[in-house]
Amino acid sequence: MSGDLLSSFVKRRMKLPASSRAIGLDQVPECLFPLLACRRALSLTISDTAVVVVTFFVGEILISRILYKLRLRDRPY
């Protein structure tokens, strides 16, 4: 939730419209913050964290486009 809050805060400061797309800003904090919070408990290395963030980033974009093509989303993001 903190990642989503941060990205929303930054997008408002950038004067982007509500629900606008900001590639990277929408995905990275949402994935990175929980990983950083749990890194010791899960024994995550920097490379583990990077792989998960990249996988989340790519997966979110791909899944969003698939859901749009299946008409389960109004927009492809």
PDB file of N, CA, C and O in Angstrom, chain B, residues numbered from 101:
ATOM      1  N   MET B 101       0.827  -1.190   0.000  1.00  0.00           N
ATOM      2  CA  MET B 101       0.000   0.000   0.000  1.00  0.00           C
ATOM      3  C   MET B 101       0.868   1.249   0.000  1.00  0.00           C
ATOM      4  O   MET B 101       0.502   2.263  -0.595  1.00  0.00           O
ATOM      5  N   SER B 102       2.007   1.180   0.660  1.00  0.00           N
ATOM      6  CA  SER B 102       2.870   2.364   0.694  1.00  0.00           C
ATOM      7  C   SER B 102       3.424   2.680  -0.698  1.00  0.00           C
ATOM      8  O   SER B 102       3.583   3.848  -1.051  1.00  0.00           O
ATOM      9  N   GLY B 103       3.717   1.647  -1.485  1.00  0.00           N
ATOM     10  CA  GLY B 103       4.191   1.867  -2.847  1.00  0.00           C
ATOM     11  C   GLY B 103       3.131   2.526  -3.707  1.00  0.00           C
ATOM     12  O   GLY B 103       3.431   3.428  -4.489  1.00  0.00           O
ATOM     13  N   ASP B 104       1.908   2.084  -3.567  1.00  0.00           N
ATOM     14  CA  ASP B 104       0.799   2.675  -4.322  1.00  0.00           C
ATOM     15  C   ASP B 104       0.561   4.112  -3.867  1.00  0.00           C
ATOM     16  O   ASP B 104       0.297   4.990  -4.687  1.00  0.00           O
ATOM     17  N   LEU B 105       0.654   4.344  -2.586  1.00  0.00           N
ATOM     18  CA  LEU B 105       0.489   5.694  -2.044  1.00  0.00           C
ATOM     19  C   LEU B 105       1.575   6.623  -2.584  1.00  0.00           C
ATOM     20  O   LEU B 105       1.286   7.752  -2.981  1.00  0.00           O
ATOM     21  N   LEU B 106       2.807   6.156  -2.600  1.00  0.00           N
ATOM     22  CA  LEU B 106       3.907   6.978  -3.117  1.00  0.00           C
ATOM     23  C   LEU B 106       3.720   7.287  -4.596  1.00  0.00           C
ATOM     24  O   LEU B 106       3.889   8.431  -5.019  1.00  0.00           O
ATOM     25  N   SER B 107       3.375   6.279  -5.378  1.00  0.00           N
ATOM     26  CA  SER B 107       3.207   6.522  -6.815  1.00  0.00           C
ATOM     27  C   SER B 107       2.044   7.478  -7.075  1.00  0.00           C
ATOM     28  O   SER B 107       2.140   8.325  -7.963  1.00  0.00           O
ATOM     29  N   SER B 108       0.958   7.363  -6.329  1.00  0.00           N
ATOM     30  CA  SER B 108      -0.169   8.286  -6.482  1.00  0.00           C
ATOM     31  C   SER B 108       0.237   9.703  -6.102  1.00  0.00           C
ATOM     32  O   SER B 108      -0.145  10.663  -6.771  1.00  0.00           O
ATOM     33  N   PHE B 109       1.004   9.833  -5.036  1.00  0.00           N
ATOM     34  CA  PHE B 109       1.475  11.145  -4.593  1.00  0.00           C
ATOM     35  C   PHE B 109       2.345  11.799  -5.664  1.00  0.00           C
ATOM     36  O   PHE B 109       2.165  12.974  -5.982  1.00  0.00           O
ATOM     37  N   VAL B 110       3.282  11.041  -6.216  1.00  0.00           N
ATOM     38  CA  VAL B 110       4.180  11.582  -7.246  1.00  0.00           C
ATOM     39  C   VAL B 110       3.395  11.943  -8.506  1.00  0.00           C
ATOM     40  O   VAL B 110       3.642  12.987  -9.110  1.00  0.00           O
ATOM     41  N   LYS B 111       2.461  11.096  -8.901  1.00  0.00           N
ATOM     42  CA  LYS B 111       1.669  11.393 -10.103  1.00  0.00           C
ATOM     43  C   LYS B 111       0.828  12.658  -9.914  1.00  0.00           C
ATOM     44  O   LYS B 111       0.653  13.430 -10.857  1.00  0.00           O
ATOM     45  N   ARG B 112       0.312  12.872  -8.713  1.00  0.00           N
ATOM     46  CA  ARG B 112      -0.442  14.107  -8.462  1.00  0.00           C
ATOM     47  C   ARG B 112       0.469  15.326  -8.566  1.00  0.00           C
ATOM     48  O   ARG B 112       0.070  16.362  -9.097  1.00  0.00           O
ATOM     49  N   ARG B 113       1.697  15.198  -8.056  1.00  0.00           N
ATOM     50  CA  ARG B 113       2.652  16.305  -8.124  1.00  0.00           C
ATOM     51  C   ARG B 113       3.095  16.571  -9.565  1.00  0.00           C
ATOM     52  O   ARG B 113       3.479  17.690  -9.904  1.00  0.00           O
ATOM     53  N   MET B 114       3.040  15.537 -10.409  1.00  0.00           N
ATOM     54  CA  MET B 114       3.379  15.690 -11.818  1.00  0.00           C
ATOM     55  C   MET B 114       2.173  16.179 -12.621  1.00  0.00           C
ATOM     56  O   MET B 114       2.245  16.341 -13.839  1.00  0.00           O
ATOM     57  N   LYS B 115       1.052  16.414 -11.907  1.00  0.00           N
ATOM     58  CA  LYS B 115      -0.204  16.898 -12.496  1.00  0.00           C
ATOM     59  C   LYS B 115      -0.748  15.965 -13.574  1.00  0.00           C
ATOM     60  O   LYS B 115      -1.305  16.415 -14.574  1.00  0.00           O
ATOM     61  N   LEU B 116      -0.579  14.659 -13.359  1.00  0.00           N
ATOM     62  CA  LEU B 116      -1.152  13.669 -14.267  1.00  0.00           C
ATOM     63  C   LEU B 116      -2.615  13.449 -13.893  1.00  0.00           C
ATOM     64  O   LEU B 116      -2.960  13.514 -12.714  1.00  0.00           O
ATOM     65  N   PRO B 117      -3.481  13.191 -14.870  1.00  0.00           N
ATOM     66  CA  PRO B 117      -4.897  12.951 -14.563  1.00  0.00           C
ATOM     67  C   PRO B 117      -5.087  11.679 -13.723  1.00  0.00           C
ATOM     68  O   PRO B 117      -4.226  10.799 -13.699  1.00  0.00           O
ATOM     69  N   ALA B 118      -6.204  11.607 -13.054  1.00  0.00           N
ATOM     70  CA  ALA B 118      -6.528  10.424 -12.249  1.00  0.00           C
ATOM     71  C   ALA B 118      -6.531   9.175 -13.128  1.00  0.00           C
ATOM     72  O   ALA B 118      -7.003   9.210 -14.265  1.00  0.00           O
ATOM     73  N   SER B 119      -6.019   8.106 -12.612  1.00  0.00           N
ATOM     74  CA  SER B 119      -5.922   6.811 -13.300  1.00  0.00           C
ATOM     75  C   SER B 119      -5.024   6.858 -14.530  1.00  0.00           C
ATOM     76  O   SER B 119      -5.136   6.005 -15.411  1.00  0.00           O
ATOM     77  N   SER B 120      -4.142   7.837 -14.598  1.00  0.00           N
ATOM     78  CA  SER B 120      -3.227   7.903 -15.739  1.00  0.00           C
ATOM     79  C   SER B 120      -2.109   6.880 -15.563  1.00  0.00           C
ATOM     80  O   SER B 120      -1.854   6.393 -14.462  1.00  0.00           O
ATOM     81  N   ARG B 121      -1.462   6.574 -16.660  1.00  0.00           N
ATOM     82  CA  ARG B 121      -0.415   5.558 -16.659  1.00  0.00           C
ATOM     83  C   ARG B 121       0.947   6.228 -16.566  1.00  0.00           C
ATOM     84  O   ARG B 121       1.234   7.182 -17.288  1.00  0.00           O
ATOM     85  N   ALA B 122       1.769   5.723 -15.680  1.00  0.00           N
ATOM     86  CA  ALA B 122       3.151   6.171 -15.542  1.00  0.00           C
ATOM     87  C   ALA B 122       3.996   4.903 -15.441  1.00  0.00           C
ATOM     88  O   ALA B 122       4.179   4.347 -14.358  1.00  0.00           O
ATOM     89  N   ILE B 123       4.504   4.460 -16.579  1.00  0.00           N
ATOM     90  CA  ILE B 123       5.245   3.195 -16.612  1.00  0.00           C
ATOM     91  C   ILE B 123       6.439   3.270 -15.667  1.00  0.00           C
ATOM     92  O   ILE B 123       7.187   4.249 -15.664  1.00  0.00           O
ATOM     93  N   GLY B 124       6.600   2.249 -14.888  1.00  0.00           N
ATOM     94  CA  GLY B 124       7.664   2.186 -13.899  1.00  0.00           C
ATOM     95  C   GLY B 124       7.199   2.704 -12.559  1.00  0.00           C
ATOM     96  O   GLY B 124       7.333   2.023 -11.542  1.00  0.00           O
ATOM     97  N   LEU B 125       6.657   3.896 -12.550  1.00  0.00           N
ATOM     98  CA  LEU B 125       6.164   4.482 -11.308  1.00  0.00           C
ATOM     99  C   LEU B 125       4.955   3.723 -10.779  1.00  0.00           C
ATOM    100  O   LEU B 125       4.743   3.661  -9.568  1.00  0.00           O
ATOM    101  N   ASP B 126       4.172   3.154 -11.666  1.00  0.00           N
ATOM    102  CA  ASP B 126       3.007   2.384 -11.241  1.00  0.00           C
ATOM    103  C   ASP B 126       3.387   0.993 -10.725  1.00  0.00           C
ATOM    104  O   ASP B 126       2.695   0.457  -9.861  1.00  0.00           O
ATOM    105  N   GLN B 127       4.448   0.410 -11.224  1.00  0.00           N
ATOM    106  CA  GLN B 127       4.785  -0.971 -10.905  1.00  0.00           C
ATOM    107  C   GLN B 127       5.889  -1.113  -9.856  1.00  0.00           C
ATOM    108  O   GLN B 127       5.751  -1.890  -8.911  1.00  0.00           O
ATOM    109  N   VAL B 128       6.963  -0.381 -10.015  1.00  0.00           N
ATOM    110  CA  VAL B 128       8.156  -0.621  -9.195  1.00  0.00           C
ATOM    111  C   VAL B 128       7.923  -0.409  -7.699  1.00  0.00           C
ATOM    112  O   VAL B 128       8.237  -1.308  -6.919  1.00  0.00           O
ATOM    113  N   PRO B 129       7.385   0.741  -7.255  1.00  0.00           N
ATOM    114  CA  PRO B 129       7.198   0.895  -5.798  1.00  0.00           C
ATOM    115  C   PRO B 129       6.266  -0.152  -5.189  1.00  0.00           C
ATOM    116  O   PRO B 129       6.482  -0.597  -4.061  1.00  0.00           O
ATOM    117  N   GLU B 130       5.231  -0.547  -5.932  1.00  0.00           N
ATOM    118  CA  GLU B 130       4.290  -1.535  -5.407  1.00  0.00           C
ATOM    119  C   GLU B 130       4.955  -2.879  -5.152  1.00  0.00           C
ATOM    120  O   GLU B 130       4.526  -3.633  -4.279  1.00  0.00           O
ATOM    121  N   CYS B 131       5.978  -3.173  -5.898  1.00  0.00           N
ATOM    122  CA  CYS B 131       6.684  -4.444  -5.731  1.00  0.00           C
ATOM    123  C   CYS B 131       7.908  -4.290  -4.832  1.00  0.00           C
ATOM    124  O   CYS B 131       8.188  -5.155  -4.001  1.00  0.00           O
ATOM    125  N   LEU B 132       8.628  -3.199  -4.998  1.00  0.00           N
ATOM    126  CA  LEU B 132       9.895  -3.012  -4.297  1.00  0.00           C
ATOM    127  C   LEU B 132       9.719  -2.816  -2.793  1.00  0.00           C
ATOM    128  O   LEU B 132      10.460  -3.408  -2.009  1.00  0.00           O
ATOM    129  N   PHE B 133       8.765  -2.006  -2.380  1.00  0.00           N
ATOM    130  CA  PHE B 133       8.609  -1.724  -0.953  1.00  0.00           C
ATOM    131  C   PHE B 133       8.335  -2.973  -0.121  1.00  0.00           C
ATOM    132  O   PHE B 133       8.981  -3.161   0.910  1.00  0.00           O
ATOM    133  N   PRO B 134       7.395  -3.842  -0.533  1.00  0.00           N
ATOM    134  CA  PRO B 134       7.193  -5.060   0.258  1.00  0.00           C
ATOM    135  C   PRO B 134       8.436  -5.964   0.284  1.00  0.00           C
ATOM    136  O   PRO B 134       8.733  -6.595   1.298  1.00  0.00           O
ATOM    137  N   LEU B 135       9.152  -6.015  -0.838  1.00  0.00           N
ATOM    138  CA  LEU B 135      10.368  -6.831  -0.868  1.00  0.00           C
ATOM    139  C   LEU B 135      11.420  -6.290   0.089  1.00  0.00           C
ATOM    140  O   LEU B 135      12.083  -7.057   0.786  1.00  0.00           O
ATOM    141  N   LEU B 136      11.572  -4.978   0.123  1.00  0.00           N
ATOM    142  CA  LEU B 136      12.537  -4.380   1.046  1.00  0.00           C
ATOM    143  C   LEU B 136      12.130  -4.611   2.495  1.00  0.00           C
ATOM    144  O   LEU B 136      12.984  -4.838   3.352  1.00  0.00           O
ATOM    145  N   ALA B 137      10.837  -4.556   2.772  1.00  0.00           N
ATOM    146  CA  ALA B 137      10.350  -4.775   4.134  1.00  0.00           C
ATOM    147  C   ALA B 137      10.565  -6.213   4.595  1.00  0.00           C
ATOM    148  O   ALA B 137      10.771  -6.462   5.783  1.00  0.00           O
ATOM    149  N   CYS B 138      10.516  -7.155   3.660  1.00  0.00           N
ATOM    150  CA  CYS B 138      10.612  -8.576   4.010  1.00  0.00           C
ATOM    151  C   CYS B 138      11.958  -9.205   3.649  1.00  0.00           C
ATOM    152  O   CYS B 138      12.117 -10.420   3.765  1.00  0.00           O
ATOM    153  N   ARG B 139      12.912  -8.413   3.223  1.00  0.00           N
ATOM    154  CA  ARG B 139      14.158  -8.996   2.701  1.00  0.00           C
ATOM    155  C   ARG B 139      14.912  -9.835   3.716  1.00  0.00           C
ATOM    156  O   ARG B 139      15.478 -10.864   3.350  1.00  0.00           O
ATOM    157  N   ARG B 140      14.938  -9.443   4.947  1.00  0.00           N
ATOM    158  CA  ARG B 140      15.656 -10.242   5.962  1.00  0.00           C
ATOM    159  C   ARG B 140      14.904 -11.518   6.304  1.00  0.00           C
ATOM    160  O   ARG B 140      15.504 -12.585   6.433  1.00  0.00           O
ATOM    161  N   ALA B 141      13.601 -11.408   6.449  1.00  0.00           N
ATOM    162  CA  ALA B 141      12.796 -12.582   6.793  1.00  0.00           C
ATOM    163  C   ALA B 141      12.843 -13.628   5.682  1.00  0.00           C
ATOM    164  O   ALA B 141      12.782 -14.828   5.953  1.00  0.00           O
ATOM    165  N   LEU B 142      12.953 -13.172   4.429  1.00  0.00           N
ATOM    166  CA  LEU B 142      12.981 -14.087   3.285  1.00  0.00           C
ATOM    167  C   LEU B 142      14.388 -14.356   2.768  1.00  0.00           C
ATOM    168  O   LEU B 142      14.568 -15.092   1.798  1.00  0.00           O
ATOM    169  N   SER B 143      15.394 -13.752   3.423  1.00  0.00           N
ATOM    170  CA  SER B 143      16.795 -13.891   3.014  1.00  0.00           C
ATOM    171  C   SER B 143      16.999 -13.541   1.542  1.00  0.00           C
ATOM    172  O   SER B 143      17.630 -14.292   0.798  1.00  0.00           O
ATOM    173  N   LEU B 144      16.467 -12.407   1.135  1.00  0.00           N
ATOM    174  CA  LEU B 144      16.560 -11.979  -0.253  1.00  0.00           C
ATOM    175  C   LEU B 144      17.859 -11.221  -0.507  1.00  0.00           C
ATOM    176  O   LEU B 144      18.266 -10.376   0.291  1.00  0.00           O
ATOM    177  N   THR B 145      18.496 -11.531  -1.615  1.00  0.00           N
ATOM    178  CA  THR B 145      19.675 -10.790  -2.032  1.00  0.00           C
ATOM    179  C   THR B 145      19.238  -9.655  -2.954  1.00  0.00           C
ATOM    180  O   THR B 145      18.068  -9.561  -3.325  1.00  0.00           O
ATOM    181  N   ILE B 146      20.174  -8.808  -3.314  1.00  0.00           N
ATOM    182  CA  ILE B 146      19.869  -7.723  -4.242  1.00  0.00           C
ATOM    183  C   ILE B 146      19.435  -8.287  -5.588  1.00  0.00           C
ATOM    184  O   ILE B 146      18.515  -7.766  -6.217  1.00  0.00           O
ATOM    185  N   SER B 147      20.090  -9.340  -6.022  1.00  0.00           N
ATOM    186  CA  SER B 147      19.716  -9.934  -7.319  1.00  0.00           C
ATOM    187  C   SER B 147      18.332 -10.581  -7.249  1.00  0.00           C
ATOM    188  O   SER B 147      17.569 -10.508  -8.213  1.00  0.00           O
ATOM    189  N   ASP B 148      17.997 -11.216  -6.119  1.00  0.00           N
ATOM    190  CA  ASP B 148      16.649 -11.775  -5.950  1.00  0.00           C
ATOM    191  C   ASP B 148      15.598 -10.668  -6.061  1.00  0.00           C
ATOM    192  O   ASP B 148      14.584 -10.818  -6.743  1.00  0.00           O
ATOM    193  N   THR B 149      15.861  -9.577  -5.389  1.00  0.00           N
ATOM    194  CA  THR B 149      14.938  -8.445  -5.402  1.00  0.00           C
ATOM    195  C   THR B 149      14.788  -7.889  -6.817  1.00  0.00           C
ATOM    196  O   THR B 149      13.674  -7.603  -7.256  1.00  0.00           O
ATOM    197  N   ALA B 150      15.897  -7.736  -7.526  1.00  0.00           N
ATOM    198  CA  ALA B 150      15.859  -7.207  -8.890  1.00  0.00           C
ATOM    199  C   ALA B 150      15.064  -8.123  -9.815  1.00  0.00           C
ATOM    200  O   ALA B 150      14.288  -7.648 -10.645  1.00  0.00           O
ATOM    201  N   VAL B 151      15.255  -9.442  -9.675  1.00  0.00           N
ATOM    202  CA  VAL B 151      14.531 -10.395 -10.528  1.00  0.00           C
ATOM    203  C   VAL B 151      13.030 -10.308 -10.262  1.00  0.00           C
ATOM    204  O   VAL B 151      12.236 -10.326 -11.202  1.00  0.00           O
ATOM    205  N   VAL B 152      12.641 -10.217  -9.021  1.00  0.00           N
ATOM    206  CA  VAL B 152      11.216 -10.146  -8.689  1.00  0.00           C
ATOM    207  C   VAL B 152      10.610  -8.837  -9.204  1.00  0.00           C
ATOM    208  O   VAL B 152       9.503  -8.838  -9.743  1.00  0.00           O
ATOM    209  N   VAL B 153      11.325  -7.730  -9.043  1.00  0.00           N
ATOM    210  CA  VAL B 153      10.809  -6.442  -9.510  1.00  0.00           C
ATOM    211  C   VAL B 153      10.637  -6.454 -11.030  1.00  0.00           C
ATOM    212  O   VAL B 153       9.604  -6.018 -11.537  1.00  0.00           O
ATOM    213  N   VAL B 154      11.633  -6.946 -11.754  1.00  0.00           N
ATOM    214  CA  VAL B 154      11.538  -7.001 -13.218  1.00  0.00           C
ATOM    215  C   VAL B 154      10.414  -7.938 -13.645  1.00  0.00           C
ATOM    216  O   VAL B 154       9.657  -7.618 -14.562  1.00  0.00           O
ATOM    217  N   THR B 155      10.298  -9.088 -12.991  1.00  0.00           N
ATOM    218  CA  THR B 155       9.231 -10.041 -13.314  1.00  0.00           C
ATOM    219  C   THR B 155       7.857  -9.422 -13.057  1.00  0.00           C
ATOM    220  O   THR B 155       6.948  -9.569 -13.874  1.00  0.00           O
ATOM    221  N   PHE B 156       7.705  -8.741 -11.941  1.00  0.00           N
ATOM    222  CA  PHE B 156       6.436  -8.075 -11.625  1.00  0.00           C
ATOM    223  C   PHE B 156       6.125  -7.004 -12.654  1.00  0.00           C
ATOM    224  O   PHE B 156       4.991  -6.900 -13.124  1.00  0.00           O
ATOM    225  N   PHE B 157       7.129  -6.203 -13.009  1.00  0.00           N
ATOM    226  CA  PHE B 157       6.961  -5.116 -13.975  1.00  0.00           C
ATOM    227  C   PHE B 157       6.478  -5.644 -15.324  1.00  0.00           C
ATOM    228  O   PHE B 157       5.485  -5.160 -15.867  1.00  0.00           O
ATOM    229  N   VAL B 158       7.175  -6.622 -15.853  1.00  0.00           N
ATOM    230  CA  VAL B 158       6.822  -7.196 -17.158  1.00  0.00           C
ATOM    231  C   VAL B 158       5.484  -7.939 -17.075  1.00  0.00           C
ATOM    232  O   VAL B 158       4.643  -7.808 -17.963  1.00  0.00           O
ATOM    233  N   GLY B 159       5.295  -8.705 -16.024  1.00  0.00           N
ATOM    234  CA  GLY B 159       4.058  -9.469 -15.862  1.00  0.00           C
ATOM    235  C   GLY B 159       2.839  -8.587 -15.750  1.00  0.00           C
ATOM    236  O   GLY B 159       1.797  -8.895 -16.329  1.00  0.00           O
ATOM    237  N   GLU B 160       2.947  -7.499 -15.019  1.00  0.00           N
ATOM    238  CA  GLU B 160       1.804  -6.599 -14.860  1.00  0.00           C
ATOM    239  C   GLU B 160       1.403  -5.984 -16.192  1.00  0.00           C
ATOM    240  O   GLU B 160       0.215  -5.873 -16.495  1.00  0.00           O
ATOM    241  N   ILE B 161       2.379  -5.589 -16.979  1.00  0.00           N
ATOM    242  CA  ILE B 161       2.086  -4.985 -18.284  1.00  0.00           C
ATOM    243  C   ILE B 161       1.460  -6.020 -19.225  1.00  0.00           C
ATOM    244  O   ILE B 161       0.468  -5.734 -19.894  1.00  0.00           O
ATOM    245  N   LEU B 162       2.036  -7.211 -19.272  1.00  0.00           N
ATOM    246  CA  LEU B 162       1.505  -8.249 -20.155  1.00  0.00           C
ATOM    247  C   LEU B 162       0.109  -8.696 -19.747  1.00  0.00           C
ATOM    248  O   LEU B 162      -0.779  -8.804 -20.593  1.00  0.00           O
ATOM    249  N   ILE B 163      -0.089  -8.951 -18.484  1.00  0.00           N
ATOM    250  CA  ILE B 163      -1.395  -9.408 -18.004  1.00  0.00           C
ATOM    251  C   ILE B 163      -2.451  -8.337 -18.223  1.00  0.00           C
ATOM    252  O   ILE B 163      -3.587  -8.649 -18.581  1.00  0.00           O
ATOM    253  N   SER B 164      -2.089  -7.076 -18.011  1.00  0.00           N
ATOM    254  CA  SER B 164      -3.033  -5.993 -18.239  1.00  0.00           C
ATOM    255  C   SER B 164      -3.479  -5.940 -19.693  1.00  0.00           C
ATOM    256  O   SER B 164      -4.661  -5.741 -19.972  1.00  0.00           O
ATOM    257  N   ARG B 165      -2.550  -6.114 -20.614  1.00  0.00           N
ATOM    258  CA  ARG B 165      -2.908  -6.100 -22.042  1.00  0.00           C
ATOM    259  C   ARG B 165      -3.765  -7.305 -22.417  1.00  0.00           C
ATOM    260  O   ARG B 165      -4.689  -7.186 -23.222  1.00  0.00           O
ATOM    261  N   ILE B 166      -3.466  -8.450 -21.843  1.00  0.00           N
ATOM    262  CA  ILE B 166      -4.269  -9.650 -22.116  1.00  0.00           C
ATOM    263  C   ILE B 166      -5.692  -9.451 -21.606  1.00  0.00           C
ATOM    264  O   ILE B 166      -6.653  -9.776 -22.304  1.00  0.00           O
ATOM    265  N   LEU B 167      -5.831  -8.926 -20.403  1.00  0.00           N
ATOM    266  CA  LEU B 167      -7.158  -8.683 -19.844  1.00  0.00           C
ATOM    267  C   LEU B 167      -7.932  -7.663 -20.669  1.00  0.00           C
ATOM    268  O   LEU B 167      -9.152  -7.770 -20.796  1.00  0.00           O
ATOM    269  N   TYR B 168      -7.242  -6.680 -21.228  1.00  0.00           N
ATOM    270  CA  TYR B 168      -7.892  -5.702 -22.096  1.00  0.00           C
ATOM    271  C   TYR B 168      -8.395  -6.373 -23.375  1.00  0.00           C
ATOM    272  O   TYR B 168      -9.508  -6.097 -23.825  1.00  0.00           O
ATOM    273  N   LYS B 169      -7.587  -7.243 -23.955  1.00  0.00           N
ATOM    274  CA  LYS B 169      -7.998  -7.941 -25.178  1.00  0.00           C
ATOM    275  C   LYS B 169      -9.171  -8.888 -24.923  1.00  0.00           C
ATOM    276  O   LYS B 169      -9.994  -9.121 -25.809  1.00  0.00           O
ATOM    277  N   LEU B 170      -9.239  -9.426 -23.715  1.00  0.00           N
ATOM    278  CA  LEU B 170     -10.356 -10.289 -23.343  1.00  0.00           C
ATOM    279  C   LEU B 170     -11.572  -9.482 -22.888  1.00  0.00           C
ATOM    280  O   LEU B 170     -12.584 -10.047 -22.474  1.00  0.00           O
ATOM    281  N   ARG B 171     -11.462  -8.178 -22.969  1.00  0.00           N
ATOM    282  CA  ARG B 171     -12.519  -7.242 -22.581  1.00  0.00           C
ATOM    283  C   ARG B 171     -12.898  -7.325 -21.103  1.00  0.00           C
ATOM    284  O   ARG B 171     -14.044  -7.095 -20.719  1.00  0.00           O
ATOM    285  N   LEU B 172     -11.902  -7.660 -20.293  1.00  0.00           N
ATOM    286  CA  LEU B 172     -12.114  -7.672 -18.848  1.00  0.00           C
ATOM    287  C   LEU B 172     -11.641  -6.368 -18.205  1.00  0.00           C
ATOM    288  O   LEU B 172     -11.896  -6.107 -17.029  1.00  0.00           O
ATOM    289  N   ARG B 173     -10.948  -5.559 -19.003  1.00  0.00           N
ATOM    290  CA  ARG B 173     -10.507  -4.234 -18.561  1.00  0.00           C
ATOM    291  C   ARG B 173     -10.943  -3.207 -19.588  1.00  0.00           C
ATOM    292  O   ARG B 173     -11.048  -3.502 -20.778  1.00  0.00           O
ATOM    293  N   ASP B 174     -11.198  -1.985 -19.106  1.00  0.00           N
ATOM    294  CA  ASP B 174     -11.612  -0.910 -19.999  1.00  0.00           C
ATOM    295  C   ASP B 174     -10.418  -0.303 -20.746  1.00  0.00           C
ATOM    296  O   ASP B 174     -10.565   0.189 -21.865  1.00  0.00           O
ATOM    297  N   ARG B 175      -9.262  -0.340 -20.131  1.00  0.00           N
ATOM    298  CA  ARG B 175      -8.059   0.232 -20.724  1.00  0.00           C
ATOM    299  C   ARG B 175      -6.934  -0.804 -20.677  1.00  0.00           C
ATOM    300  O   ARG B 175      -6.943  -1.691 -19.823  1.00  0.00           O
ATOM    301  N   PRO B 176      -5.970  -0.697 -21.587  1.00  0.00           N
ATOM    302  CA  PRO B 176      -4.889  -1.694 -21.591  1.00  0.00           C
ATOM    303  C   PRO B 176      -3.819  -1.452 -20.532  1.00  0.00           C
ATOM    304  O   PRO B 176      -2.702  -1.950 -20.673  1.00  0.00           O
ATOM    305  N   TYR B 177      -4.125  -0.712 -19.489  1.00  0.00           N
ATOM    306  CA  TYR B 177      -3.186  -0.510 -18.384  1.00  0.00           C
ATOM    307  C   TYR B 177      -3.904  -0.458 -17.079  1.00  0.00           C
ATOM    308  O   TYR B 177      -3.274  -0.293 -16.034  1.00  0.00           O
TER     309      TYR B 177
END
